[in-house]
């Protein structure tokens, strides 16, 4: 099959060539879906394949002298299959789309040709497809003592060359051609039955596809029961006050959080009191008067913020020290507490501890 003939607009394709091109198109699209997954790159594959099958459909419709509007029967199923591969993870809907594509392709393929046309590999048009080369074989004449034998062999060879060439079509090819003609006659003579059976089959498959997309009611009931038995933890509101030196204090119920920005890197746990592992500089919150508190956990977050959480048992003492001391250090940072008492007094949740 010559590559340039795939994009010819003026030629003709017989049904077999059109069916092969369409089948290979969908095969390539499905393989791309397996390799790339459900990504938007499949749209690029579909756009590259659509001219190939679209031009072949136009040549097939010209061969059957049908309206070019019937090309929608080929391009719309290709679009549906692409959309299903990209957006809908339903095997049933994919099978339904492929079945619709197969029915539409078969209909266009079995349209009878309007005129007798000489095809080359199923194509007839301005682009010449080179025929397959055949090697001529000559019978070897063995030497013999009989002088009349070579002459008889030559005469027999010459006579054979002038004899008419026998039909080389295999019985299987003849049977397949006859089956195709019979199918064409049945479709032409029974258009209502053809469209009725095809439409009913597509409708049944579509209903099954929609049903497969519906959520499993048993699974939904089990999830609802699980939510009742194990409800998700409620979101605790956070009260925040920013101190003059740029760091913040936050309260989640009675849990005190010291927060500051500036660290870089992937989110990670910097210190954990439960394991006593991590950055040792984050193991102690130390005030300038020597008072120290152990954070329960210190985490680096995705927003470059670092948060140190403390036990609710230490919340009141830390807030009082934040208001009365001159400085505090944690994780290698030293923060000034000048003006911190006024900032804490402005927020009722913190002033209650003073």
C-alpha positions in Angstrom: 0.0 0.0 0.0 1.6 3.3 -1.2 1.7 6.0 1.5 0.9 8.9 -0.8 -2.3 7.2 -2.0 -3.7 7.4 1.5 -4.2 11.2 1.1 -5.5 11.2 -2.4 -8.8 13.1 -2.9 -9.5 12.3 -6.5 -9.2 8.5 -6.6 -11.5 5.6 -5.7 -11.3 2.9 -3.0 -13.1 -0.4 -3.1 -14.8 -1.7 0.0 -12.0 -4.0 1.1 -9.3 -1.3 1.1 -11.6 1.1 3.0 -12.4 -1.5 5.6 -8.6 -2.4 6.1 -7.7 1.3 6.5 -10.5 1.9 9.0 -9.6 -1.2 11.0 -6.0 -0.2 11.2 -7.0 3.3 12.2 -8.9 2.1 15.2 -6.2 -0.4 16.1 -3.6 2.3 16.2 -5.9 4.5 18.3 -6.5 1.7 20.8 -2.8 0.9 21.0 -2.1 4.6 21.7 -4.7 4.5 24.5 -2.9 1.5 26.1 0.5 3.2 25.8 -0.4 6.8 26.7 -3.4 6.1 29.0 -6.3 8.5 29.4 -4.5 11.7 28.4 -5.2 14.6 26.1 -2.4 13.4 23.8 -4.9 10.9 22.4 -6.6 13.9 20.7 -3.4 14.5 18.8 -3.4 10.8 17.7 -7.0 11.1 16.6 -6.4 14.3 14.6 -3.5 12.6 12.8 -5.6 9.5 12.0 -8.8 11.3 11.0 -7.5 12.5 7.6 -6.4 9.0 6.6 -9.8 7.4 7.3 -11.7 10.5 6.1 -10.0 10.6 2.7 -10.5 6.8 2.3 -14.2 7.3 3.1 -14.5 10.1 0.4 -12.8 7.8 -2.2 -15.2 5.0 -1.2 -18.2 7.2 -1.5 -17.0 8.4 -4.9 -16.6 4.8 -5.9 -20.2 4.1 -4.9 -21.4 7.6 -6.2 -22.9 8.5 -2.8 -23.2 11.8 -1.0 -20.1 13.0 0.9 -22.4 13.7 3.8 -22.2 10.0 4.6 -18.6 10.6 5.7 -20.1 11.6 9.1 -20.8 7.9 9.6 -17.1 7.3 9.8 -15.7 10.5 11.5 -18.3 10.7 14.3 -17.6 7.2 15.6 -13.9 8.0 15.5 -14.5 11.1 17.6 -16.7 9.1 20.1 -14.0 6.4 20.5 -11.4 9.1 21.2 -13.6 10.9 23.7 -14.4 7.6 25.5 -10.7 6.7 25.7 -9.8 10.2 27.1 -12.6 11.0 29.5 -14.8 7.9 30.3 -13.2 4.9 32.0 -16.0 2.5 30.9 -15.1 -0.6 29.0 -18.8 -1.2 28.1 -19.1 2.3 26.6 -15.8 1.8 24.7 -17.2 -1.5 23.2 -20.4 0.3 22.3 -18.5 3.0 20.5 -16.3 0.5 18.7 -19.4 -1.5 17.7 -21.0 1.6 16.3 -17.8 2.3 14.3 -17.8 -1.2 13.0 -21.4 -1.0 11.8 -20.9 2.3 10.1 -17.6 1.1 8.5 -19.2 -2.1 7.3 -22.1 -0.1 5.8 -19.8 2.2 3.8 -17.6 -0.7 2.8 -20.3 -2.9 1.3 -21.8 -0.1 -0.8 -21.7 -1.4 -4.4 -19.4 0.3 -6.9 -21.2 2.4 -9.4 -19.0 1.4 -12.3 -16.5 -1.3 -13.2 -13.1 0.0 -12.2 -9.7 -1.4 -12.4 -8.1 -1.3 -9.0 -4.5 -1.6 -7.8 -4.4 -2.9 -4.3 -8.0 -1.7 -3.9 -7.2 1.8 -5.2 -7.9 3.6 -8.5 -6.7 7.1 -9.1 -4.0 9.5 -10.4 -1.3 8.0 -8.1 0.2 5.0 -9.7 0.8 2.1 -7.4 3.6 -0.2 -8.7 2.6 -3.7 -9.2 4.3 -6.5 -7.4 7.3 -7.8 -9.4 7.2 -11.4 -10.4 10.3 -13.4 -11.2 10.2 -15.3 -14.5 11.3 -18.9 -14.1 12.5 -21.0 -16.9 12.5 -24.7 -17.0 16.0 -26.2 -17.2 16.5 -28.5 -20.2 18.7 -31.5 -19.3 21.1 -32.7 -21.9 20.0 -35.9 -23.7 21.1 -38.1 -26.5 17.7 -38.0 -28.2 18.1 -35.1 -30.7 14.3 -34.9 -31.2 13.6 -34.4 -27.5 14.8 -30.7 -27.1 12.8 -29.7 -30.2 9.7 -31.3 -28.7 10.3 -29.6 -25.4 10.8 -26.2 -27.0 7.7 -26.7 -29.1 5.8 -27.7 -26.0 7.1 -24.7 -24.1 6.2 -22.3 -26.9 2.8 -23.7 -27.1 2.3 -23.4 -23.4 3.3 -19.7 -23.5 0.7 -19.0 -26.1 -2.0 -20.7 -24.3 -4.5 -18.5 -22.4 -3.7 -17.9 -18.7 -5.8 -19.9 -16.3 -7.8 -18.2 -13.6 -5.6 -17.9 -10.5 -8.3 -16.9 -8.1 -8.4 -19.3 -5.2 -11.6 -20.9 -4.1 -11.4 -19.1 -0.8 -11.2 -15.7 -2.5 -14.1 -16.6 -4.8 -16.2 -17.7 -1.8 -15.4 -14.4 0.1 -16.3 -12.3 -2.9 -19.6 -14.2 -3.3 -20.3 -13.7 0.4 -19.7 -9.9 0.1 -22.0 -9.7 -3.0 -24.7 -11.6 -1.1 -24.4 -9.2 1.9 -24.5 -6.2 -0.4 -27.7 -7.5 -2.1 -29.3 -8.2 1.3 -28.5 -4.7 2.7 -29.8 -3.0 -0.5 -33.0 -5.1 -0.6 -33.7 -4.8 3.1 -32.6 -1.3 4.3 -35.2 -1.1 7.0 -34.2 -4.5 8.5 -30.6 -3.5 8.3 -31.0 -0.2 10.1 -33.5 -1.7 12.5 -31.2 -4.5 13.7 -28.2 -2.2 13.9 -30.1 0.5 15.8 -31.6 -2.0 18.2 -28.2 -3.5 18.9 -26.6 -0.1 19.5 -29.5 1.0 21.7 -29.1 -2.1 23.9 -25.4 -1.6 24.2 -25.9 2.1 25.0 -28.3 1.3 27.8 -25.9 -1.3 29.2 -23.1 1.3 29.0 -25.2 4.0 30.9 -26.1 1.4 33.5 -22.4 0.4 34.0 -21.6 4.1 34.7 -24.2 4.4 37.4 -22.8 4.0 40.9 -23.3 0.6 42.6 -26.0 1.1 45.2 -24.6 -1.6 47.4 -21.3 0.1 47.5 -22.9 3.5 48.1 -24.9 2.1 51.1 -21.7 0.5 52.5 -19.9 3.8 52.2 -22.7 5.7 53.9 -22.7 3.1 56.7 -19.0 3.4 57.1 -19.3 7.2 57.3 -21.8 6.9 60.1 -19.7 4.4 62.0 -16.4 6.2 61.4 -17.2 9.9 60.8 -14.4 12.1 59.4 -12.7 14.2 62.0 -14.2 17.7 62.2 -12.1 20.6 61.0 -10.9 22.5 64.0 -11.1 26.3 63.5 -7.7 28.1 63.9 -7.3 31.4 65.6 -4.1 33.3 64.5 -2.2 36.3 65.7 0.9 37.7 64.1 3.7 39.0 66.4 5.8 42.0 65.5 8.9 40.0 64.5 7.1 38.2 61.7 6.2 34.8 63.2 2.7 33.8 64.2 0.9 32.0 67.0 -2.2 29.9 66.3 -4.7 28.1 68.5 -6.6 24.9 67.5 -8.8 24.4 70.6 -6.1 24.2 73.3 -3.2 23.2 71.0 -0.7 26.1 70.5 1.2 26.3 67.1 4.2 28.5 66.5 4.5 29.2 62.7 6.9 31.1 60.5 7.9 31.3 56.8 11.1 31.1 54.9 12.2 27.5 54.8 12.7 25.8 51.4 12.4 22.2 50.4 9.9 19.4 50.1 7.3 19.0 52.9 8.9 16.9 55.7 8.8 16.2 59.4 11.7 18.1 61.1 11.2 16.8 64.6 9.0 14.4 66.5 8.9 14.0 70.3 7.5 10.5 69.9 10.6 9.3 68.2 13.1 11.9 69.5 14.5 12.0 65.9 15.0 14.9 63.5 16.7 18.3 63.7 17.9 18.7 67.3 17.7 22.5 67.0 13.9 22.0 66.7 13.7 19.9 69.9 13.4 22.9 72.2 11.6 26.2 72.4 13.9 28.4 74.5 13.1 31.8 76.0 15.8 34.3 76.9 15.2 33.7 80.7 16.2 30.0 80.2 12.6 28.6 80.2 12.3 25.7 77.7 9.4 23.7 76.2 9.4 20.6 74.1 7.4 20.7 70.8 5.4 17.6 70.1 6.1 17.8 66.3 7.7 20.3 63.9 6.8 20.1 60.2 7.9 21.9 57.1 4.8 22.5 54.9 4.3 22.9 51.2 3.8 26.6 51.5 7.3 27.1 52.9 5.8 27.5 56.3 7.2 25.7 59.4 4.8 24.8 62.2 5.7 23.6 65.7 2.9 22.1 67.7 3.0 21.9 71.5 1.1 19.9 74.2 -2.1 21.6 75.5 -0.5 21.2 78.9 2.1 23.9 78.0 -0.3 26.3 76.1 -0.9 28.7 78.9 2.7 28.8 80.1 4.1 29.5 76.6 1.6 32.2 75.8 2.4 34.0 79.1 6.2 33.7 78.3 5.5 35.0 74.8 3.9 38.1 76.4 6.6 38.7 79.1 10.0 37.6 77.8 12.3 39.5 75.5 13.1 36.8 72.8 12.6 33.2 71.9 14.5 30.7 69.7 13.5 27.6 67.8 15.1 25.6 64.9 18.0 28.0 64.8 15.8 31.1 64.5 15.7 33.8 67.2 12.6 36.0 67.4 12.2 39.2 69.2 9.1 39.4 71.5 9.0 43.2 71.7 5.4 44.3 71.4 4.1 40.7 71.6 1.9 41.4 74.7 -0.1 44.0 72.9 -0.5 41.7 69.8 -1.7 38.8 72.0 -4.1 41.1 73.9 -5.9 42.0 70.7 -7.2 38.5 70.1 -9.7 37.3 72.7 -8.6 33.6 72.5 -5.0 34.5 73.5 -5.8 37.3 75.9 -7.9 34.7 77.9 -4.6 33.0 78.9 -2.9 36.2 80.1 
